[in-house]
Structures are given as C-alpha cells and as structure tokens.
Amino acid sequence: MSQDTQTLDLDAVETYLKANLPGFEGPIEAEKFQLGQSNPTFLLKTPARNYVLRRKPPGQLLKSAHAVDREFRVQSALADTDVPVAKMHLLCEDPTIIGSDFYIMDHVNGRNFNMPSLDELEKADRTAVLDDMNRVLAALHDVDINAVGLSDFGPPGNYYERQIGRWSKQYRASETETVPAMDKLIEALSKQIPAEDGQRTLVHGDYRIDNMMFEKDGTKCLAVLDWELSTIGHPYADLAAVIMQWQMPATPEGRGLGGIDRTARGLPTDAEFVAKYCERRGIGPIDNFGFYVAFCFFRMTAIIQGVLKRALDGNASNPERALQMGQYVPLFAQHGLDALEAKG
C-alpha cells in the first residue's frame, strides 16, 4: 500500500482496473505530474491508451479537503454540456486498494499553458485562447444545475458568507504564524458581503489558464481540470479569480500579467474580459467588483497557508514549491485589502 505522494502501487492499480474498467489491459507505466499541490495525479500509460489517476494524499487531512469524489461527480455531470471536461471512468472509495480514494479519467491529449501571458503563441492565438477561456467560463455559469443533477452540490444560503466562514476555519486550522493583513482581511470581508442577487450556479473554484487543456495546434479548450474546489455558489467568484491571477507578477511564481502591455500582445484588459463575460451571459455591469477580487485573494491566501502547513508536516505533493509558495501568504492577504480599497 502506497503511503507517500510520489509513488503508486501499480500492481494494486492494475488488478483493480482489470476487474472494474471495461476494455482495460495492462501493463501500466505511471508518471507523476509535478505541477499542482493538492491531489497527487499520475499519467497511466498502457499499450492501448492512456488514463489519468487522481488520488487523495495519504495521511491525516483537513476535513472536506481533497474531495476526489466531488471532482468525479461534477465532471461526470458535465459530460453532455458546453463545458469541456475529461471523460470519467471509475471512482474508487476503498482506501485499502492504494491507501486513499482515487478516480480514473481519460488522458486529454492537448497542451497546457502555465502562464496567462502565453509567450509561446502568436498574438492572434493569444487573443483566441483567452477568448475561449472566457467562453467556457460563461458556459460553466450557464449550466442548468437542476438538469445535470447538481442542485445539491453545494448548500443553500449566501455563498460568500459560507465560503468566508469555511476558508477562515481552514486558514486557522493550518496557521503557522500570525499574519496581521489576513486577520484584517477576514474581518473586512465578513462585514462587506453583498446582498443575494439570485444567481446560484456551478462554480469551479480555481479557474485559471493552467487548469485547462487546449488543442495541440489550435485555440479551443478541450478540458477544464482540477475541480476539487467546485461547488454551487456565486459565479463572480470564478470571474474575479481570473482577474486576481492576472494582477500577479508575470513571473513563474506569480503566473500573472503584472507589468505587461496587454494590448500590444493581444491580451484583454481586466475590464475587457469582464465585459465580454457579461455580454456572453446577458447580464449588466457588475457592482463593487473589488469585493469579489478581494475574496479571491483571501481564499488563495488560505489555500497557500494549507500548502505551507502540509510542506512543514512533510505531506505536500511538491514540497520544495510548497515552501516557496508559503512566502506569499502575507502578500496575497495585502493584495486582498488593496482590492477592497480599490472598490473597482
């Protein structure tokens, strides 16, 4: 039974898949994807085709974190919608097989962009890729959650109230030192939650360019990945998450668009991206967008703090990168305060 995040018991996986996955034939080779911090993910190569295995990390975990069963459910539900997802095959909730729950999905043979600056593309393709990112986001928020069986995928009530409560608890559970900006941000957000506006949609929870797969030689999105934080909530959280990411420095660590002349490079401004999204969904301008951006910075701060705590406990998926990311906790919290001040 595998008890670390870097290896898999391939014999156990192969035996399980032979018994449960129609058409499966070994032998298997496995290769770990090193990007990403949360649920260890492996490419499974077989003579006929490739699959992806995503598992919970072994060991003690925060309650509600690493919910691979939810990832499996939401992607299965989206199979026949305008939101592109990988085909789901199997969910195994028997931790005795490899030491934790896991699921099997198709491997999407596309390309992944780590940076929203899309340096590797021509100008026109940059514009097209980010426009398709916008299209998919609007499609995601227009999914009829009742029709696809996801109306119970998140509890009722004010999404931001619920999320601020949840992530504040997660943050406190993994806190390693006092960060005054985060304490201030939690208090400020709690006091400024917008009134309900009737929008209750599926939200991805971590929507950004590096969680998407695109055509090898084109600009169309083939699959949105990493649904671990998805729930039923308020759509502006996903939209603001994109804008939050873009406000970061244009470095491998920041993975943003800070300081870049976007127009010259064929990249939309924040306002253009938001306006196009609103146009696609048939909604008017968004009031007090700064709150939603601040909320995203708050949530990302809590996530990074959790990654740091796992690294310090020796249980991170990518320990070196986790420790590097930990330095960003106070910075992200301050960005959240700045976004609230901006009100934009």
C-alpha positions as CSV (number, residue, x, y, z in Angstrom):
1,M,0.0,0.0,0.0
2,S,1.5,3.3,-1.1
3,Q,2.0,5.8,1.8
4,D,3.6,8.7,0.0
5,T,2.5,11.1,-2.7
6,Q,5.2,10.3,-5.2
7,T,4.6,6.6,-5.9
8,L,1.8,4.2,-6.7
9,D,1.3,0.6,-6.1
10,L,1.0,-0.3,-9.8
11,D,0.2,-4.0,-9.1
12,A,-2.8,-3.0,-7.0
13,V,-4.0,-0.4,-9.5
14,E,-3.7,-2.9,-12.4
15,T,-5.5,-5.6,-10.5
16,Y,-8.3,-3.2,-9.6
17,L,-8.7,-1.8,-13.2
18,K,-8.7,-5.3,-14.8
19,A,-11.7,-6.1,-12.5
20,N,-13.6,-2.8,-12.8
21,L,-12.7,-0.9,-16.0
22,P,-14.2,-2.5,-19.2
23,G,-11.6,-2.8,-22.0
24,F,-8.6,-2.2,-19.7
25,E,-5.4,-4.1,-20.5
26,G,-2.0,-3.7,-18.8
27,P,0.8,-3.5,-18.3
28,I,0.8,0.0,-16.7
29,E,3.6,2.6,-16.5
30,A,2.9,5.6,-14.2
31,E,4.4,9.0,-14.4
32,K,3.6,11.7,-11.7
33,F,2.5,15.2,-12.8
34,Q,4.7,17.5,-10.7
35,L,2.5,20.6,-11.2
36,G,-0.2,21.2,-8.6
37,Q,-0.2,20.9,-4.9
38,S,-3.2,19.1,-3.7
39,N,-4.3,15.8,-5.1
40,P,-1.4,13.7,-6.4
41,T,-2.1,13.0,-10.1
42,F,-0.5,10.3,-12.3
43,L,-0.4,9.6,-16.0
44,L,-1.1,5.9,-16.5
45,K,0.3,4.6,-19.8
46,T,-1.0,1.3,-21.2
47,P,-0.3,-0.2,-24.7
48,A,-3.8,0.7,-25.9
49,R,-4.4,4.1,-24.3
50,N,-3.5,6.5,-21.6
51,Y,-5.5,7.3,-18.4
52,V,-5.1,9.7,-15.5
53,L,-5.4,8.7,-11.9
54,R,-6.1,11.3,-9.3
55,R,-5.9,10.4,-5.6
56,K,-6.3,11.8,-2.2
57,P,-2.9,12.2,-0.4
58,P,-2.4,9.6,2.3
59,G,-2.2,10.6,5.9
60,Q,-4.3,12.9,8.1
61,L,-6.2,15.5,6.1
62,L,-8.3,18.6,6.8
63,K,-12.0,17.7,6.8
64,S,-13.6,18.4,3.4
65,A,-10.3,18.8,1.6
66,H,-9.1,16.6,-1.3
67,A,-12.6,15.6,-2.2
68,V,-11.9,13.4,-5.2
69,D,-15.5,12.0,-5.1
70,R,-16.8,15.5,-5.7
71,E,-14.3,16.1,-8.6
72,F,-15.5,12.8,-10.1
73,R,-19.2,13.7,-9.7
74,V,-19.1,17.2,-11.2
75,Q,-17.0,16.2,-14.2
76,S,-19.4,13.2,-14.9
77,A,-22.4,15.6,-14.7
78,L,-20.8,18.0,-17.2
79,A,-20.2,15.3,-19.8
80,D,-23.0,16.5,-22.1
81,T,-22.8,20.2,-21.5
82,D,-20.9,23.1,-23.3
83,V,-18.2,22.8,-20.6
84,P,-15.4,20.6,-21.8
85,V,-14.2,18.0,-19.3
86,A,-12.2,14.8,-19.5
87,K,-14.3,11.6,-19.7
88,M,-14.7,10.0,-16.2
89,H,-14.3,6.2,-15.9
90,L,-14.1,5.0,-12.3
91,L,-14.3,6.2,-8.7
92,C,-12.7,4.0,-6.0
93,E,-13.7,4.9,-2.5
94,D,-12.0,1.8,-0.9
95,P,-8.8,3.2,0.7
96,T,-7.4,-0.3,1.1
97,I,-6.6,-0.5,-2.7
98,I,-3.8,2.1,-2.8
99,G,-4.0,3.8,0.6
100,S,-6.6,6.5,-0.3
101,D,-9.6,7.2,-2.6
102,F,-8.9,7.8,-6.3
103,Y,-10.6,8.1,-9.6
104,I,-9.7,7.3,-13.2
105,M,-10.4,9.5,-16.2
106,D,-9.3,9.8,-19.8
107,H,-6.0,11.5,-20.5
108,V,-6.7,14.6,-22.6
109,N,-4.1,14.8,-25.3
110,G,-3.7,18.6,-25.6
111,R,-1.5,21.4,-24.5
112,N,-1.4,23.2,-21.2
113,F,-0.3,26.8,-20.7
114,N,1.4,27.6,-17.4
115,M,1.4,31.4,-17.9
116,P,-1.5,33.6,-19.0
117,S,1.0,35.7,-21.0
118,L,1.0,32.8,-23.5
119,D,4.5,33.8,-24.7
120,E,4.8,30.7,-26.8
121,L,1.8,31.8,-29.1
122,E,1.4,34.3,-31.8
123,K,-0.6,37.4,-31.0
124,A,-3.8,36.3,-32.7
125,D,-3.7,32.9,-30.9
126,R,-3.2,34.6,-27.6
127,T,-6.4,36.6,-28.2
128,A,-8.3,33.4,-29.3
129,V,-7.1,31.2,-26.3
130,L,-8.2,33.8,-23.7
131,D,-11.4,34.4,-25.5
132,D,-12.2,30.7,-25.4
133,M,-11.3,30.7,-21.7
134,N,-13.9,33.4,-21.4
135,R,-16.5,31.4,-23.4
136,V,-16.0,28.3,-21.3
137,L,-16.4,30.3,-18.1
138,A,-19.7,31.8,-19.3
139,A,-20.9,28.4,-20.3
140,L,-20.0,27.0,-16.9
141,H,-22.1,29.6,-15.1
142,D,-25.0,29.0,-17.5
143,V,-25.2,25.2,-16.8
144,D,-28.6,24.3,-15.6
145,I,-27.7,22.7,-12.3
146,N,-31.1,21.0,-11.9
147,A,-30.9,19.4,-15.3
148,V,-27.5,17.9,-14.7
149,G,-28.3,16.7,-11.2
150,L,-26.1,19.1,-9.3
151,S,-28.6,21.2,-7.5
152,D,-27.5,19.7,-4.2
153,F,-23.8,20.0,-4.9
154,G,-23.5,23.0,-2.5
155,P,-25.6,24.1,0.4
156,P,-28.2,26.9,0.1
157,G,-27.6,30.3,1.6
158,N,-25.2,33.2,0.9
159,Y,-22.2,31.7,-0.9
160,Y,-19.7,34.3,0.3
161,E,-20.8,34.1,3.9
162,R,-20.4,30.3,3.7
163,Q,-17.0,30.5,1.9
164,I,-15.5,33.1,4.2
165,G,-16.5,31.0,7.2
166,R,-15.2,27.8,5.6
167,W,-11.8,29.2,4.5
168,S,-11.3,31.2,7.7
169,K,-11.6,27.9,9.6
170,Q,-9.3,26.1,7.1
171,Y,-6.8,29.0,7.5
172,R,-6.9,28.9,11.3
173,A,-6.5,25.1,11.2
174,S,-3.3,25.4,9.2
175,E,-2.0,28.7,10.6
176,T,1.7,28.7,11.4
177,E,2.3,32.3,12.4
178,T,0.2,35.5,12.8
179,V,-0.3,37.4,9.6
180,P,-1.9,40.8,10.5
181,A,-3.1,41.5,6.9
182,M,-5.0,38.2,6.8
183,D,-6.7,38.9,10.2
184,K,-7.7,42.3,8.9
185,L,-8.9,40.9,5.5
186,I,-11.1,38.2,7.2
187,E,-12.8,40.9,9.4
188,A,-13.3,43.4,6.5
189,L,-14.8,40.8,4.1
190,S,-17.2,39.5,6.7
191,K,-18.6,43.0,7.1
192,Q,-19.0,43.7,3.3
193,I,-20.7,40.6,2.0
194,P,-23.1,41.7,-0.9
195,A,-26.8,41.0,-0.7
196,E,-28.1,38.0,-2.6
197,D,-28.8,38.6,-6.3
198,G,-30.5,35.4,-7.2
199,Q,-27.5,33.8,-9.0
200,R,-26.9,30.3,-7.9
201,T,-24.6,28.5,-10.3
202,L,-21.9,25.9,-10.5
203,V,-18.5,27.4,-9.7
204,H,-15.1,25.8,-10.4
205,G,-13.3,27.4,-7.5
206,D,-9.8,27.5,-9.1
207,Y,-10.5,28.7,-12.7
208,R,-7.3,29.8,-14.4
209,I,-5.4,29.1,-17.6
210,D,-3.1,26.4,-16.1
211,N,-6.1,24.4,-15.1
212,M,-7.2,24.0,-18.7
213,M,-6.1,21.8,-21.7
214,F,-6.3,23.2,-25.2
215,E,-6.0,21.7,-28.7
216,K,-2.4,20.8,-29.6
217,D,-2.4,23.0,-32.7
218,G,-5.5,25.2,-32.0
219,T,-7.0,27.6,-29.6
220,K,-10.1,25.7,-28.4
221,C,-10.3,24.4,-24.8
222,L,-10.5,20.6,-24.7
223,A,-11.0,20.2,-20.9
224,V,-11.2,22.2,-17.7
225,L,-9.2,20.3,-15.0
226,D,-8.8,20.4,-11.1
227,W,-12.4,20.6,-9.9
228,E,-11.6,20.0,-6.3
229,L,-12.9,23.3,-5.1
230,S,-16.1,23.2,-7.2
231,T,-19.5,23.8,-5.6
232,I,-22.7,25.5,-6.1
233,G,-22.2,29.2,-5.4
234,H,-21.9,32.6,-7.0
235,P,-20.4,33.0,-10.4
236,Y,-18.4,36.2,-9.8
237,A,-16.0,34.3,-7.6
238,D,-14.7,32.4,-10.6
239,L,-14.6,35.6,-12.8
240,A,-12.7,37.5,-10.1
241,A,-10.3,34.6,-9.6
242,V,-9.1,35.1,-13.2
243,I,-8.7,38.8,-12.6
244,M,-6.9,38.2,-9.4
245,Q,-4.4,35.8,-11.1
246,W,-3.7,38.4,-13.8
247,Q,-2.8,41.0,-11.2
248,M,0.1,38.9,-10.1
249,P,3.6,39.5,-11.4
250,A,4.4,38.0,-14.8
251,T,6.9,35.5,-13.2
252,P,6.9,31.7,-12.9
253,E,5.9,32.1,-9.3
254,G,3.3,34.9,-9.8
255,R,1.9,33.5,-13.1
256,G,0.2,36.8,-13.7
257,L,0.2,39.6,-16.2
258,G,1.5,42.4,-14.0
259,G,3.5,45.0,-15.9
260,I,2.7,43.5,-19.4
261,D,1.4,45.7,-22.2
262,R,-1.6,43.5,-22.8
263,T,-2.9,45.3,-25.9
264,A,0.4,45.0,-27.7
265,R,0.4,41.3,-27.0
266,G,-3.2,40.6,-27.9
267,L,-4.3,40.0,-24.3
268,P,-7.5,41.5,-22.9
269,T,-7.6,44.1,-20.1
270,D,-9.4,43.1,-16.9
271,A,-12.3,45.3,-18.0
272,E,-12.5,43.8,-21.5
273,F,-12.5,40.3,-20.1
274,V,-15.2,41.1,-17.6
275,A,-17.3,43.0,-20.2
276,K,-17.1,40.1,-22.7
277,Y,-18.2,37.6,-19.9
278,C,-21.2,39.8,-19.0
279,E,-22.1,40.1,-22.7
280,R,-22.0,36.3,-23.2
281,R,-24.2,35.7,-20.2
282,G,-26.6,38.6,-21.0
283,I,-26.0,40.4,-17.7
284,G,-25.3,44.1,-16.9
285,P,-22.1,45.6,-15.4
286,I,-21.0,44.2,-12.0
287,D,-21.2,46.5,-9.0
288,N,-18.3,46.6,-6.5
289,F,-16.2,44.1,-8.3
290,G,-13.3,44.8,-5.9
291,F,-15.1,42.8,-3.2
292,Y,-15.0,39.6,-5.4
293,V,-11.4,40.1,-6.2
294,A,-10.6,40.6,-2.5
295,F,-12.5,37.5,-1.7
296,C,-10.4,35.5,-4.2
297,F,-7.2,36.8,-2.7
298,F,-8.4,35.8,0.8
299,R,-9.3,32.3,-0.4
300,M,-5.9,31.9,-2.2
301,T,-4.1,33.0,1.0
302,A,-5.9,30.3,3.0
303,I,-5.1,27.7,0.3
304,I,-1.4,28.7,0.2
305,Q,-1.3,28.5,4.0
306,G,-2.6,25.0,3.8
307,V,0.0,24.0,1.3
308,L,2.7,25.5,3.5
309,K,1.4,23.6,6.6
310,R,1.5,20.3,4.6
311,A,5.1,21.1,3.5
312,L,6.1,21.7,7.1
313,D,4.4,18.5,8.1
314,G,6.2,16.6,5.3
315,N,3.0,15.7,3.5
316,A,3.0,18.1,0.4
317,S,2.7,16.9,-3.2
318,N,5.6,19.1,-4.2
319,P,7.5,20.0,-1.0
320,E,10.0,22.5,-2.4
321,R,7.5,24.5,-4.3
322,A,5.1,24.4,-1.3
323,L,7.7,26.1,0.9
324,Q,8.3,28.7,-1.7
325,M,4.6,29.4,-2.0
326,G,4.4,29.9,1.7
327,Q,6.2,33.2,1.4
328,Y,3.2,34.6,-0.5
329,V,0.8,34.3,2.4
330,P,1.2,37.9,3.7
331,L,1.5,39.3,0.2
332,F,-1.8,37.8,-1.0
333,A,-3.6,39.0,2.1
334,Q,-2.4,42.5,1.4
335,H,-3.5,42.3,-2.2
336,G,-6.9,41.4,-0.9
337,L,-7.0,44.5,1.3
338,D,-5.9,46.7,-1.6
339,A,-8.7,45.2,-3.9
340,L,-11.3,46.2,-1.2
341,E,-9.9,49.7,-1.1
342,A,-10.0,50.0,-4.9
343,K,-13.7,49.1,-5.0
344,G,-13.5,48.7,-8.8
